[in-house]
């Protein structure tokens, strides 16, 4: 399993390779840091959601309810970051010079999810 430091190192290496390591604004950097911290929970939520959907298709109500209960704390952790993410999002819109770097990091983080 990747640790936060592995993700941060990968992100830094990607930005250095692209020549953008220190070119992002303070707000974009904070946005990216929050995304990195949220990535493991987002992957976990996707994994649990997929299992819950499979349990529903199989008609296994007990398993589905158990998975839904496991998702609750993950969702709460993700939701706790939403106010700040929404504030920072105005700095990383498509017209922002930081947009491409932030979106690439988002793609890289999602690609690291293991199911």
C-alpha positions in Angstrom: 0.0 0.0 0.0 1.3 3.4 -0.8 1.9 5.8 2.0 1.3 9.5 1.9 5.0 10.1 1.6 5.2 7.8 -1.4 2.3 9.7 -3.1 3.9 13.1 -2.2 7.3 11.9 -3.6 5.6 10.7 -6.8 3.8 13.9 -7.2 7.0 15.9 -6.6 8.9 13.8 -9.1 6.1 14.3 -11.7 6.1 18.0 -11.2 9.9 18.2 -11.4 9.9 16.2 -14.6 7.3 18.7 -16.0 9.3 21.7 -14.7 6.4 22.8 -12.5 7.6 21.8 -9.0 7.6 25.3 -7.6 5.5 27.0 -10.2 2.1 26.4 -8.6 0.4 29.0 -6.3 0.2 28.6 -2.6 -3.6 27.8 -3.0 -3.0 25.2 -5.7 -0.3 23.6 -3.5 -2.7 23.4 -0.6 -5.4 22.0 -2.9 -3.0 19.3 -4.1 -1.9 18.5 -0.5 -5.5 18.0 0.6 -6.2 15.8 -2.5 -3.2 13.7 -1.6 -4.4 13.3 2.0 -7.9 12.3 0.7 -6.7 9.9 -2.0 -6.5 6.8 0.3 -10.1 7.4 1.6 -11.4 8.0 -2.0 -9.9 4.7 -3.1 -11.3 2.9 -0.1 -14.7 4.4 -0.7 -14.6 3.3 -4.4 -13.6 -0.2 -3.3 -16.3 -0.5 -0.7 -18.9 1.0 -3.0 -18.1 -1.6 -5.7 -18.4 -4.4 -3.2 -21.7 -3.0 -1.9 -23.1 -2.8 -5.4 -22.0 -6.5 -6.0 -23.7 -7.5 -2.8 -26.9 -5.7 -3.8 -26.9 -7.5 -7.2 -26.3 -10.8 -5.4 -29.2 -10.0 -3.1 -27.0 -10.2 0.0 -28.6 -7.5 2.1 -26.6 -8.2 5.3 -23.2 -7.9 3.5 -24.4 -4.7 1.8 -25.5 -3.2 5.1 -22.1 -4.1 6.6 -20.3 -2.5 3.8 -22.4 0.6 4.0 -21.5 0.9 7.7 -17.8 0.6 6.8 -18.3 3.5 4.3 -19.8 5.9 6.8 -16.5 6.9 8.6 -14.7 7.2 5.3 -17.4 9.5 3.9 -17.3 11.6 7.0 -13.5 12.0 6.7 -13.9 13.0 3.0 -16.7 15.4 3.8 -14.6 17.1 6.5 -12.3 18.4 3.7 -15.0 19.6 1.4 -15.4 23.2 2.8 -11.7 24.0 2.2 -11.5 22.2 -1.1 -14.5 24.3 -2.3 -12.7 27.5 -1.2 -9.5 26.5 -3.0 -11.3 25.3 -6.1 -11.7 28.9 -7.3 -7.9 29.1 -7.6 -7.6 26.0 -9.8 -10.3 26.5 -12.4 -9.6 25.8 -16.1 -8.4 29.4 -16.6 -5.8 29.1 -13.9 -2.2 28.5 -14.8 -2.1 25.8 -12.1 -5.1 23.9 -13.6 -3.1 21.3 -15.6 -0.7 20.4 -12.8 -3.6 20.0 -10.3 -5.6 17.9 -12.8 -2.6 15.7 -13.6 -2.1 15.1 -9.9 -5.7 14.1 -9.6 -5.4 11.6 -12.5 -2.2 10.2 -11.0 -3.8 9.7 -7.6 -6.9 8.0 -9.0 -4.7 5.7 -11.1 -3.0 4.4 -7.9 -6.3 3.0 -6.5 -6.1 -0.7 -6.1 -9.3 -2.7 -6.3 
